[in-house]
Amino acid sequence: MIKINLLPPESIKKEERKEIFILAYGVLAIFVLIGLVKYGFKLSFYNSIQTRTAAAEQELGKYESIVKQVDALQATKTGLETKKNVISSLMADRLVYPVFMQKVMELLPSNVWFKSLSTNMSPGGLINVTLEADALDNYGIADLITALSTDGNFSGVELGPINTNTSAKTQTSSFRLTFSYKAIKP
């Protein structure tokens, strides 16, 4: 079979170009369609993330107010526990010094009297005592040191320098004692 083409060669080339353009436009349309589908998926994913983020922020707001309330309650609890501990400490230690003074007064000879008494309570329950006193004679000082040394609640009895003071009527001896007292909690 013989084909005879009556069309000029330029129009044949134009027809071939139309097919190429249609094919190119089709491929371009497919790419645009794929891009639009991807954009739609990404947009819906973005919207769902925004919705979840807003819900999470709202829930976080609820929890933040609860956390603030819990922090306020913790601060109140800490303050109350501190007050309770102070009261318990005061209640436990309230009779320590009266009992200490009663013990010292029981051991104090009649010819010795205090000029000053200073105490310092250590964390272990020991009361460190510095006692400055006057005595009519050295036997009173010896009796006080013996009484403190033999009592089980007192320890570390140390005698400082003894100064003799002479006045027109009497002669007295001034001295310093340092010792520790083991606090007895009633």
C-alpha positions as CSV (number, residue, x, y, z in Angstrom):
1,M,0.0,0.0,0.0
2,I,1.2,3.3,-1.0
3,K,0.6,6.4,1.2
4,I,0.2,9.6,-0.4
5,N,0.4,12.6,1.8
6,L,-1.1,15.7,0.4
7,L,-0.3,17.9,3.5
8,P,2.7,20.0,3.4
9,P,5.7,18.9,5.6
10,E,5.3,22.0,7.9
11,S,1.8,21.1,9.0
12,I,2.9,17.5,9.7
13,K,5.6,18.9,12.0
14,K,3.0,21.1,13.7
15,E,0.8,18.1,14.4
16,E,3.7,16.3,15.9
17,R,4.4,19.3,18.0
18,K,0.8,19.4,19.3
19,E,1.1,15.8,20.4
20,I,4.4,16.6,22.2
21,F,2.8,19.7,23.9
22,I,-0.3,17.7,24.9
23,L,1.9,15.0,26.3
24,A,4.1,17.6,28.2
25,Y,0.9,19.4,29.5
26,G,-0.4,16.0,30.7
27,V,2.9,15.2,32.5
28,L,2.9,18.7,34.0
29,A,-0.7,18.3,35.1
30,I,0.1,14.9,36.8
31,F,3.0,16.6,38.6
32,V,0.8,19.5,39.7
33,L,-1.9,17.0,40.8
34,I,0.6,15.0,42.8
35,G,1.9,18.2,44.4
36,L,-1.6,19.3,45.3
37,V,-2.3,15.9,46.9
38,K,0.9,16.1,48.9
39,Y,0.1,19.7,49.9
40,G,-3.4,18.6,51.0
41,F,-1.9,15.8,53.2
42,K,0.6,18.2,54.7
43,L,-2.0,20.8,55.4
44,S,-4.3,18.3,57.1
45,F,-1.3,16.9,59.1
46,Y,-0.4,20.5,60.1
47,N,-4.0,21.2,61.1
48,S,-4.2,18.0,63.2
49,I,-0.9,18.9,64.9
50,Q,-2.2,22.4,65.7
51,T,-5.4,20.9,67.1
52,R,-3.5,18.5,69.3
53,T,-1.1,21.3,70.4
54,A,-4.0,23.5,71.4
55,A,-5.5,20.7,73.4
56,A,-2.2,19.9,75.0
57,E,-1.7,23.6,76.0
58,Q,-5.2,23.7,77.4
59,E,-4.5,20.6,79.5
60,L,-1.1,22.0,80.5
61,G,-2.9,25.1,81.7
62,K,-5.1,23.0,84.0
63,Y,-2.1,21.1,85.3
64,E,-0.1,24.3,85.9
65,S,-2.8,25.6,88.2
66,I,-2.9,22.3,90.0
67,V,1.0,22.4,90.3
68,K,0.8,25.9,91.8
69,Q,-1.8,24.8,94.3
70,V,0.4,21.8,95.2
71,D,3.5,24.1,95.6
72,A,1.5,26.4,97.8
73,L,0.4,23.4,99.9
74,Q,4.0,22.1,100.1
75,A,5.1,25.6,101.3
76,T,2.4,25.6,103.9
77,K,3.3,22.0,105.0
78,T,7.0,22.9,105.3
79,G,6.1,26.0,107.4
80,L,3.8,23.9,109.7
81,E,6.4,21.1,110.0
82,T,9.0,23.7,111.0
83,K,6.7,25.2,113.7
84,K,5.9,21.6,114.9
85,N,9.6,20.8,115.2
86,V,10.3,24.0,117.1
87,I,7.4,23.3,119.5
88,S,8.5,19.7,119.9
89,S,12.1,20.8,120.6
90,L,10.9,23.4,123.1
91,M,8.7,20.9,124.9
92,A,11.5,18.3,125.0
93,D,14.1,20.8,126.3
94,R,11.9,23.0,128.5
95,L,13.0,21.3,131.8
96,V,16.7,20.8,131.0
97,Y,17.9,24.0,132.6
98,P,15.7,23.8,135.7
99,V,16.9,20.3,136.3
100,F,20.5,21.3,135.7
101,M,20.2,24.2,138.2
102,Q,18.6,21.9,140.7
103,K,21.5,19.5,140.4
104,V,24.2,22.2,140.7
105,M,22.5,23.7,143.7
106,E,22.3,20.3,145.4
107,L,26.1,19.9,145.0
108,L,27.0,23.5,145.8
109,P,28.6,23.8,149.3
110,S,27.2,26.5,151.6
111,N,30.4,28.5,151.7
112,V,30.5,28.9,147.9
113,W,28.4,31.3,145.8
114,F,28.1,32.1,142.1
115,K,29.3,35.3,140.5
116,S,28.4,34.2,136.9
117,L,27.3,31.1,135.1
118,S,27.3,30.7,131.3
119,T,26.1,27.7,129.4
120,N,26.3,26.5,125.8
121,M,24.3,23.5,124.7
122,S,26.0,21.3,122.1
123,P,24.0,19.2,119.6
124,G,24.9,16.0,121.4
125,G,22.8,17.1,124.4
126,L,25.9,18.2,126.5
127,I,25.7,21.5,128.3
128,N,29.2,23.1,128.4
129,V,29.3,25.3,131.6
130,T,31.7,28.0,132.7
131,L,31.2,29.0,136.3
132,E,32.8,31.9,138.1
133,A,32.3,31.8,141.9
134,D,33.7,33.0,145.2
135,A,34.4,30.7,148.2
136,L,35.2,31.5,151.8
137,D,37.9,28.9,151.9
138,N,39.7,26.4,149.6
139,Y,37.8,23.5,151.3
140,G,34.6,24.8,149.7
141,I,36.3,24.8,146.3
142,A,37.6,21.3,146.9
143,D,34.1,20.1,148.0
144,L,32.5,21.5,144.9
145,I,35.1,19.9,142.6
146,T,34.7,16.5,144.4
147,A,30.9,16.7,144.2
148,L,30.9,17.5,140.5
149,S,33.5,14.9,139.7
150,T,31.7,12.1,141.5
151,D,28.2,12.8,140.1
152,G,27.6,10.8,136.9
153,N,25.9,13.7,135.0
154,F,29.0,16.0,135.2
155,S,32.2,15.4,133.3
156,G,35.4,17.2,132.3
157,V,35.6,19.3,135.5
158,E,38.6,21.7,135.2
159,L,39.6,24.4,137.7
160,G,41.0,27.7,136.5
161,P,43.2,30.0,138.5
162,I,42.3,30.9,142.1
163,N,42.6,34.5,143.2
164,T,42.6,35.4,146.8
165,N,40.8,38.6,147.8
166,T,41.3,40.1,151.2
167,S,39.0,42.7,152.7
168,A,38.9,44.1,156.2
169,K,36.4,41.5,157.5
170,T,37.0,38.3,155.3
171,Q,39.2,36.6,152.9
172,T,37.6,35.1,149.8
173,S,38.9,33.0,146.9
174,S,37.6,33.7,143.4
175,F,37.9,30.8,140.9
176,R,36.6,29.6,137.5
177,L,35.3,26.1,136.8
178,T,34.5,24.6,133.4
179,F,32.7,21.3,133.0
180,S,30.0,19.5,131.0
181,Y,26.6,18.4,132.0
182,K,24.8,15.5,130.3
183,A,21.3,16.8,129.9
184,I,18.6,14.5,131.4
185,K,15.4,14.8,129.5
186,P,12.4,14.2,131.8
